Amino acid sequence: MRTPLWFPYAQMKTLPPPLRVVHAEGTCLHLDDGRTLIDAIASWWCMIHGYNHPALNAALTEQAGHFAHVMLGGLVHAPAERLAETLVRISPPGLAHVFFGDSGSVAMEVAMKMAIQVWRNRGMPKKHRFLALRRAYHGDTCGVMSISDPDDGMHRLFAGLLPTQLFVDPPAPLAATTPETLAADTARLESMLKTHADELAAFVVEPILQGAGGIHFYDPAYLHMARTLCDRYGVLLVFDEIATGFGRTGTLFAAEQAQVTPDIMAVGKGLTAGYLGHGATLCTEAVFDAFYTDNPEDALMHGPTFMGNPLACAVALESIRLFFEEGCLARIGRIEAQLRAELLPLRHASIRDVRVKGAAGCVEVGEAKVLEGVQTFAAERGVWLRPFSTPGGAYLYTMPPYCITEEELARVIEVIRAWFVR
Ligand SMILES: *Cc1c(COP(=O)(O)O)cnc(C)c1O
């Protein structure tokens, strides 16, 4: 396609024409050819309440009637203040300050800059590197590419141009975790932290669920142990909750399952229920204190044009209100139970693993070839799926909006099953 519009992660020359959406409502995408598809992946996991939600629409319209945007440099407004207060109230105890960014990647860039500058401001400028997990994905901008999996096809191309960070193998899969695997994972992490403590600013992880690296779930005990080790070796702990935040793994934030408060935490995606791009970087009082001095040079030098955008903040506040009012955690529990009952038993010669946690289910196969054509196959049967592959495997997964009905989810699972059992 030689169109003016350039598509993501795509070889434009061979890209098949994308499906054309003319309307969307609830979990459904309505196409120009009259078809209706159940969106089983919530538009890259962000449309947590589904499309065209009347309450979210109303929050946007109401704010737009006042003002759509003002800068946060020297000006302030109620939606940004209220969202910061709300995020502090609902996030793990100890997180006390919120810096807004305009996307998930930017929220993580800010997390990295914060972590580096904490140590600079404390007089330890040598602590500026990061330790991350293999298979990690933290976004597409240059800073966060350096802490995403170094061998993953997505960013390999830029390897020589980015700062070189340190990596450690991810913990054992959730279903295979034993005291022995945990001990081995602990030893591996401790060895890295110990050896590199004098140059490490932070250890960065996607808690509980490594998303774009292959929908890899792991045991919260790993995070608990990581908190202890990071404290022991004087390394900050950063949680990237951009995919896991707002319920995806069964609790509002994945950190809750480990009963751990990170020093810095980034949110995005579901923050605005997918209505507008926005992100936020939260930090503890201790991190904030490193910037809170009489020296102007100690200030956090960051400020995206659209940070704290009033429309984004208004819709985020309404989304958080809905999350509790509509009992989303109970809905996520029902989605998990249904995925366990109907997806988890799926077996086939080409399937390597099936796993479920919260409102996420994944079928892993050995190679991308096995899933070639599944997107069209599913769309012909009324379901929107988008598998992806990494050098380690290929993944057909669902992460639906929480408003998906039992019948709709049954349909999604049936279509996934039908692809293998044809
Ligand atoms: C999607 C994602 C990001 C990047 O967010 P964008 O809004 O696409 O910039 C970062 N980290 C994780 C874990 C993600 O899933």
The ligand as a Tripos MOL2 file, in Angstrom:
@<TRIPOS>MOLECULE
LIG
   15    15     1     0     0
SMALL
NO_CHARGES

@<TRIPOS>ATOM
      1 C1          1.8530   -0.4300   25.4960 C.3       1 LIG1
      2 C2          2.9310   -0.4470   26.4970 C.ar      1 LIG1
      3 C3          3.8360    0.6280   26.5990 C.ar      1 LIG1
      4 C4          3.8270    1.8020   25.6390 C.3       1 LIG1
      5 O1          2.6770    2.5820   25.7170 O.3       1 LIG1
      6 P1          2.3050    3.5500   24.4830 P.3       1 LIG1
      7 O2          1.0920    4.2880   24.9490 O.co2     1 LIG1
      8 O3          2.0520    2.6730   23.3120 O.co2     1 LIG1
      9 O4          3.4640    4.4560   24.2730 O.co2     1 LIG1
     10 C5          4.8040    0.5610   27.5880 C.ar      1 LIG1
     11 N1          4.8720   -0.4690   28.4420 N.ar      1 LIG1
     12 C6          4.0170   -1.5030   28.3870 C.ar      1 LIG1
     13 C7          4.1150   -2.6100   29.3760 C.3       1 LIG1
     14 C8          3.0270   -1.5350   27.3980 C.ar      1 LIG1
     15 O5          2.2060   -2.5980   27.3140 O.3       1 LIG1
@<TRIPOS>BOND
     1     1     2 1
     2     2     3 ar
     3     2    14 ar
     4     3     4 1
     5     3    10 ar
     6     4     5 1
     7     5     6 1
     8     6     7 2
     9     6     8 1
    10     6     9 1
    11    10    11 ar
    12    11    12 ar
    13    12    13 1
    14    12    14 ar
    15    14    15 1
@<TRIPOS>SUBSTRUCTURE
     1 LIG1         1 GROUP 0 **** ****
